[in-house]
Amino acid sequence: MTMGKKYLLDLLASNLIVRVQAGTFNGVRGDGFPLAGMIAYVSTQCEEIGPLLEAHLYSVCPTAIPTMSLESPADGGDEDEMMESLGMIRDKDGVFESFDKFLNRTEGLISIMADIMSSTPSDHKLLGGHEGAMIWLERFLDLLPEAPTKPLPLLTAPVLVAFLTGAGHMLANKFPNKMKPA
């Protein structure tokens, strides 16, 4: 039964990530909240789902890990390496997905991550829960280059819009002092 439980949890986490990457999933409109709420609730009953979901999420969306470098490869760097580091997927012929498709997929994945973090119950620990959302946002912002010396990485705006659409309201209510304009 133990192996069956792990298999079932892995299947659940994998299917959630596959669903979110589908072209019809539009996480920035809030489509993910019912799904996020259910998976957050499941995590309170079965903590083993957390590491499995994180593994599936981080393997297809490195941007979801707020400790990675957002720097582009140095001039003359390999374009394929840069595309792979962003998490762009190749088709069966080895051709990278279009940037629009990549951006849509990334927005959906960041959105579901934020939706899960901001879901109830407020004490859930999946992806760090409510506290994890604030930590993620702080780390992401800390990775950005200082203006105006460097331009912001191309993914900055879409990632922040997707994240704040999902978690911004919860963050503003739960952490009002941290969310005040400077």
Rosetta silent file (secondary structure, phi, psi, omega in degrees, C-alpha in Angstrom):
SEQUENCE: MTMGKKYLLDLLASNLIVRVQAGTFNGVRGDGFPLAGMIAYVSTQCEEIGPLLEAHLYSVCPTAIPTMSLESPADGGDEDEMMESLGMIRDKDGVFESFDKFLNRTEGLISIMADIMSSTPSDHKLLGGHEGAMIWLERFLDLLPEAPTKPLPLLTAPVLVAFLTGAGHMLANKFPNKMKPA
SCORE:     score description
SCORE:     0.000 S_00000001
   1 L     0.000  -33.467 -178.745    0.000    0.000    0.000 S_00000001
   2 H   -61.671  -44.798  178.901    2.867    2.391    0.715 S_00000001
   3 H   -65.660  -38.418  178.086    4.126    2.160   -2.869 S_00000001
   4 H   -63.336  -39.434  178.833    0.574    2.523   -4.164 S_00000001
   5 H   -65.175  -44.900  178.889    0.070    5.685   -2.104 S_00000001
   6 H   -62.584  -40.758  178.966    3.306    7.223   -3.417 S_00000001
   7 H   -62.919  -44.816 -179.609    2.334    6.306   -6.960 S_00000001
   8 H   -63.484  -42.734  178.671   -1.134    7.852   -6.531 S_00000001
   9 H   -65.486  -40.349  177.232    0.293   11.064   -5.048 S_00000001
  10 H   -64.232  -40.141  177.853    2.868   11.309   -7.827 S_00000001
  11 H   -63.270  -42.926  178.131    0.119   10.792  -10.385 S_00000001
  12 H   -62.161  -48.128  179.515   -1.969   13.532   -8.768 S_00000001
  13 H   -63.241  -43.703  179.800    0.952   15.991   -8.698 S_00000001
  14 H   -62.635  -45.260 -179.746    1.942   15.132  -12.265 S_00000001
  15 H   -65.119  -36.619  177.103   -1.603   15.532  -13.584 S_00000001
  16 H   -60.746  -46.597 -179.202   -1.980   18.883  -11.843 S_00000001
  17 H   -66.179  -40.953  177.261    1.169   20.190  -13.549 S_00000001
  18 H   -61.566  -43.988 -179.613    0.121   18.764  -16.928 S_00000001
  19 H   -61.491  -42.684 -177.988   -3.308   20.397  -16.576 S_00000001
  20 H   -67.535  -29.825 -179.534   -1.814   23.776  -15.699 S_00000001
  21 H   -81.497   -9.597 -179.158    0.490   23.664  -18.741 S_00000001
  22 L   -63.579  145.148 -178.575   -2.395   23.032  -21.134 S_00000001
  23 L   -61.046  -22.131 -178.742   -3.057   25.862  -23.536 S_00000001
  24 L   -88.083   -8.988  178.465   -6.620   26.191  -22.273 S_00000001
  25 L   -84.298  119.780  179.839   -5.601   26.777  -18.654 S_00000001
  26 L  -118.115   85.249 -175.335   -5.470   30.487  -18.022 S_00000001
  27 H   -60.757  -30.518 -176.718   -4.177   30.850  -14.498 S_00000001
  28 H   -72.392  -11.831  175.035   -4.049   34.651  -14.464 S_00000001
  29 H   -89.551   -1.353  179.111   -7.858   34.795  -14.705 S_00000001
  30 L    92.454   10.339 -179.612   -8.176   32.824  -11.491 S_00000001
  31 L   -61.833  -21.987 -174.433   -9.128   29.498  -13.063 S_00000001
  32 L   -86.030   -9.569 -175.217   -6.706   27.737  -10.738 S_00000001
  33 H   -60.709  -44.352  177.578   -8.199   28.704   -7.374 S_00000001
  34 H   -61.581  -41.872  178.108  -10.586   25.733   -7.039 S_00000001
  35 H   -65.276  -43.827  179.991   -7.806   23.350   -8.025 S_00000001
  36 H   -64.118  -42.851  179.293   -5.300   25.094   -5.741 S_00000001
  37 H   -61.757  -38.990 -179.901   -7.688   25.062   -2.804 S_00000001
  38 H   -68.751  -43.350 -178.385   -8.287   21.360   -3.172 S_00000001
  39 H   -69.904  -33.545  175.614   -4.607   20.470   -3.422 S_00000001
  40 H   -64.517  -42.008  177.797   -3.816   22.720   -0.408 S_00000001
  41 H   -64.280  -44.840  178.740   -6.499   20.902    1.584 S_00000001
  42 H   -57.153  -38.358 -178.389   -5.166   17.501    0.475 S_00000001
  43 H   -65.300  -25.133  177.148   -1.701   18.575    1.675 S_00000001
  44 H   -74.635  -23.119  179.492   -3.037   19.080    5.201 S_00000001
  45 H   -95.959  -20.425 -174.617   -4.192   15.464    5.234 S_00000001
  46 L  -147.683   88.878 -175.458   -1.205   14.034    3.353 S_00000001
  47 L   -63.499  -21.430 -177.558    2.077   15.918    3.714 S_00000001
  48 L   -63.379  -17.348 -178.748    3.880   13.588    1.315 S_00000001
  49 H   -71.358  -26.095 -176.679    2.317   15.388   -1.642 S_00000001
  50 H   -55.122  -58.672 -179.433    4.405   18.532   -1.003 S_00000001
  51 H   -62.041  -33.215  179.221    7.818   17.292   -2.184 S_00000001
  52 H   -67.557  -45.667  179.222    6.248   15.499   -5.152 S_00000001
  53 H   -63.763  -43.340  178.472    4.383   18.592   -6.333 S_00000001
  54 H   -59.506  -43.943  179.889    7.470   20.755   -5.857 S_00000001
  55 H   -60.484  -44.843  179.366    9.577   18.338   -7.909 S_00000001
  56 H   -66.115  -42.854 -179.327    7.087   18.341  -10.773 S_00000001
  57 H   -64.535  -50.724 -175.785    6.672   22.132  -10.672 S_00000001
  58 H   -68.270  -26.627  179.862   10.362   22.969  -10.474 S_00000001
  59 H   -71.819  -26.820 -179.911   11.285   20.505  -13.228 S_00000001
  60 H  -105.579  -10.567 -177.641    9.079   22.312  -15.779 S_00000001
  61 L  -143.477   80.779  179.447    9.331   25.858  -14.420 S_00000001
  62 H   -58.012  -24.892  179.490   12.730   26.859  -13.041 S_00000001
  63 H   -64.958  -20.770  178.092   11.377   30.398  -12.576 S_00000001
  64 H   -70.427  -16.218  177.590    9.215   29.044   -9.745 S_00000001
  65 L   -91.172  108.141 -173.469   12.410   28.576   -7.731 S_00000001
  66 L   -76.354    7.605  179.546   13.104   32.070   -6.393 S_00000001
  67 L  -106.620    0.075 -179.400   16.747   31.354   -5.648 S_00000001
  68 L   -81.590  160.977  179.255   17.915   30.755   -9.204 S_00000001
  69 L   -77.548  135.771  176.276   19.787   33.339  -11.209 S_00000001
  70 L   -97.474    6.647 -178.375   17.752   35.467  -13.575 S_00000001
  71 L   -70.302  143.125  173.909   20.885   36.556  -15.395 S_00000001
  72 L   -80.569  155.790  176.506   21.145   35.939  -19.103 S_00000001
  73 L   -59.223  152.630 -179.595   24.180   34.079  -20.394 S_00000001
  74 L   -59.488  158.031  177.178   27.176   36.279  -21.113 S_00000001
  75 L   -50.640  136.134 -178.659   27.527   37.781  -24.563 S_00000001
  76 L    85.616   -0.717  179.110   28.418   35.055  -26.989 S_00000001
  77 L   -68.185  163.527 -177.841   26.724   32.480  -24.757 S_00000001
  78 L   -75.826  124.710 -179.377   24.838   29.600  -26.256 S_00000001
  79 H   -64.243  -37.224  178.233   21.217   30.485  -27.072 S_00000001
  80 H   -61.481  -40.928  178.368   20.107   26.879  -26.558 S_00000001
  81 H   -61.446  -42.451 -179.704   21.550   26.923  -23.022 S_00000001
  82 H   -63.568  -45.806 -178.636   19.647   30.101  -22.239 S_00000001
  83 H   -63.377  -40.944  177.716   16.369   28.695  -23.580 S_00000001
  84 H   -66.561  -39.268 -179.784   16.819   25.479  -21.615 S_00000001
  85 H   -65.437  -28.436  176.500   17.687   27.394  -18.430 S_00000001
  86 H   -75.046  -21.590 -178.182   14.418   29.310  -18.764 S_00000001
  87 L   101.713   16.255  178.141   12.511   26.030  -18.996 S_00000001
  88 L   -68.992  143.440 -175.319   11.567   26.140  -22.660 S_00000001
  89 L  -103.513  141.840  175.460   10.503   22.750  -23.991 S_00000001
  90 E   -94.583  147.337  174.164   11.655   21.104  -27.199 S_00000001
  91 L   -83.353 -176.272 -176.956    9.284   19.188  -29.450 S_00000001
  92 L   -62.917  -20.531  178.705   10.044   15.697  -30.771 S_00000001
  93 L   -92.108    2.068  178.947   12.121   17.255  -33.574 S_00000001
  94 L    85.809    8.678 -179.983   14.264   19.199  -31.089 S_00000001
  95 L   -90.626  133.847  179.716   12.725   22.587  -31.921 S_00000001
  96 E   -68.391  149.094  175.182   11.962   24.875  -28.979 S_00000001
  97 L   -61.962  160.235  178.357    8.373   25.893  -28.304 S_00000001
  98 L   -66.467  156.390  179.938    7.387   29.401  -29.350 S_00000001
  99 H   -64.774  -36.461  177.814    8.063   32.180  -26.865 S_00000001
 100 H   -61.538  -44.143  179.020    4.312   32.901  -26.632 S_00000001
 101 H   -64.954  -43.468  177.853    3.585   29.283  -25.724 S_00000001
 102 H   -59.434  -45.522 -178.926    6.446   29.279  -23.213 S_00000001
 103 H   -64.359  -42.624  177.816    5.191   32.502  -21.640 S_00000001
 104 H   -61.738  -43.269 -179.947    1.608   31.216  -21.391 S_00000001
 105 H   -65.456  -44.381  179.748    2.813   27.988  -19.805 S_00000001
 106 H   -63.636  -43.164  178.418    5.082   29.827  -17.350 S_00000001
 107 H   -60.719  -41.548  178.391    2.304   32.232  -16.363 S_00000001
 108 H   -64.132  -41.385 -179.496   -0.023   29.300  -15.672 S_00000001
 109 H   -68.772  -42.485  177.514    2.583   27.509  -13.564 S_00000001
 110 H   -66.130  -39.011  179.224    3.490   30.613  -11.540 S_00000001
 111 H   -62.377  -47.064 -179.448   -0.200   31.364  -11.133 S_00000001
 112 H   -65.854  -35.099  176.383   -1.058   27.912   -9.761 S_00000001
 113 H   -60.759  -48.220  179.609    1.926   28.152   -7.421 S_00000001
 114 H   -65.037  -40.338  178.798    0.663   31.500   -6.091 S_00000001
 115 H   -61.217  -42.900  179.180   -2.923   30.207   -5.919 S_00000001
 116 H   -64.752  -47.657 -178.381   -1.790   27.214   -3.856 S_00000001
 117 H   -57.990  -37.215 -174.738    0.335   29.356   -1.547 S_00000001
 118 L   -93.656    3.557 -178.025   -2.568   31.732   -0.880 S_00000001
 119 L   -76.608  162.633  171.893   -5.271   29.065   -0.499 S_00000001
 120 L   -91.177  157.114    2.298   -7.062   28.048    2.643 S_00000001
 121 L   -68.884  147.503 -173.147   -6.660   26.547    5.104 S_00000001
 122 L   -66.844  -13.823  179.631   -4.338   29.379    6.083 S_00000001
 123 L   -98.923    8.770  178.890   -2.061   27.045    8.015 S_00000001
 124 L   -66.998  155.058 -175.721   -1.271   24.685    5.119 S_00000001
 125 L  -112.869    3.737 -177.631    2.423   24.239    4.332 S_00000001
 126 H   -62.817  127.283 -176.725    2.277   23.289    0.633 S_00000001
 127 H    56.263   23.547  179.041    4.895   25.316   -1.269 S_00000001
 128 H    93.515   -6.491  179.201    5.460   27.193    2.003 S_00000001
 129 H    60.916 -152.763 -176.858    1.833   28.293    2.395 S_00000001
 130 H   -61.585  -44.657  178.003    1.057   31.938    3.083 S_00000001
 131 H   -60.838  -40.606  179.967    4.483   32.611    4.614 S_00000001
 132 H   -61.284  -33.199  178.861    6.090   30.937    1.603 S_00000001
 133 H   -64.668  -42.872  178.774    4.329   33.364   -0.745 S_00000001
 134 H   -67.316  -41.730  178.341    5.903   36.360    0.989 S_00000001
 135 H   -61.594  -44.688 -179.726    9.299   34.672    1.073 S_00000001
 136 H   -59.462  -48.239 -178.453    9.018   33.796   -2.634 S_00000001
 137 H   -62.170  -44.728  179.191    8.100   37.372   -3.584 S_00000001
 138 H   -61.430  -44.443  179.731   10.914   38.876   -1.504 S_00000001
 139 H   -65.776  -42.351  179.633   13.490   36.499   -2.965 S_00000001
 140 H   -60.470  -47.701 -179.603   12.268   37.039   -6.514 S_00000001
 141 H   -64.883  -35.239  178.340   12.465   40.820   -6.139 S_00000001
 142 H   -67.017  -23.869  179.427   15.900   40.562   -4.516 S_00000001
 143 H   -78.023  -18.102 -176.296   17.185   38.709   -7.590 S_00000001
 144 L   -71.751  142.658  178.947   16.294   41.548   -9.941 S_00000001
 145 L   -67.676  151.698  178.383   19.128   43.823  -11.057 S_00000001
 146 L   -67.260  132.272  175.773   19.274   47.333   -9.669 S_00000001
 147 L   -80.274  153.285   -7.943   17.658   49.912  -11.929 S_00000001
 148 L   -95.532   17.502 -175.341   18.692   51.668  -14.077 S_00000001
 149 L   -65.899  -32.161 -179.355   22.076   49.970  -14.489 S_00000001
 150 L  -134.833  147.498  174.196   20.656   46.836  -16.080 S_00000001
 151 L   -72.050  154.104  177.080   17.410   46.065  -17.871 S_00000001
 152 L   -71.332  147.320  175.515   15.026   43.715  -16.104 S_00000001
 153 L   -57.719  148.374 -175.416   14.974   40.113  -17.294 S_00000001
 154 L   -55.571  -33.014 -176.575   12.341   39.468  -19.962 S_00000001
 155 L   -81.921   -6.705 -172.182   10.254   37.230  -17.680 S_00000001
 156 H   -55.715  -56.500 -175.800    9.951   39.748  -14.825 S_00000001
 157 H   -63.236  -49.973 -179.606    6.609   41.359  -15.703 S_00000001
 158 H   -61.298  -37.932 -179.837    4.716   38.191  -16.746 S_00000001
 159 H   -67.983  -44.905  179.684    5.932   36.299  -13.690 S_00000001
 160 H   -65.722  -39.826  177.679    5.059   39.112  -11.284 S_00000001
 161 H   -61.894  -46.732 -179.925    1.620   39.634  -12.848 S_00000001
 162 H   -62.788  -43.238 -178.092    0.838   35.916  -12.600 S_00000001
 163 H   -67.579  -48.111 -177.113    2.132   35.695   -9.029 S_00000001
 164 H   -71.544  -27.278  174.433    0.431   38.844   -7.739 S_00000001
 165 H   -63.365  -39.862 -179.800   -2.845   37.984   -9.475 S_00000001
 166 H   -81.546  -41.017 -172.018   -2.912   34.764   -7.475 S_00000001
 167 H  -114.532   -9.365 -173.683   -1.352   35.810   -4.170 S_00000001
 168 H   -58.029  -43.724 -178.327   -1.416   39.627   -4.093 S_00000001
 169 H   -64.095  -46.235  178.265   -4.728   40.000   -2.280 S_00000001
 170 H   -61.483  -44.324 -179.528   -3.761   37.488    0.422 S_00000001
 171 H   -61.418  -43.692 -179.298   -0.328   39.115    0.803 S_00000001
 172 H   -64.033  -34.653  179.579   -1.812   42.598    1.152 S_00000001
 173 H   -81.082  -38.943 -175.499   -4.212   41.387    3.841 S_00000001
 174 H   -85.409  -29.641 -177.591   -1.886   39.086    5.760 S_00000001
 175 L  -127.351   58.852 -174.175    1.298   41.169    5.494 S_00000001
 176 L   -59.514  -34.822 -178.790    0.095   44.789    5.266 S_00000001
 177 L   -69.376  -34.548  179.343    3.343   46.283    6.582 S_00000001
 178 L   -78.903  -21.717 -175.670    5.460   44.489    3.992 S_00000001
 179 L   -98.313    3.127  177.590    3.095   45.332    1.143 S_00000001
 180 L   -72.324  146.225  176.314    2.912   49.103    1.746 S_00000001
 181 L   -62.715  143.992 -179.211    4.480   51.301   -0.935 S_00000001
 182 L   -81.077    0.000    0.000    7.953   52.470    0.018 S_00000001
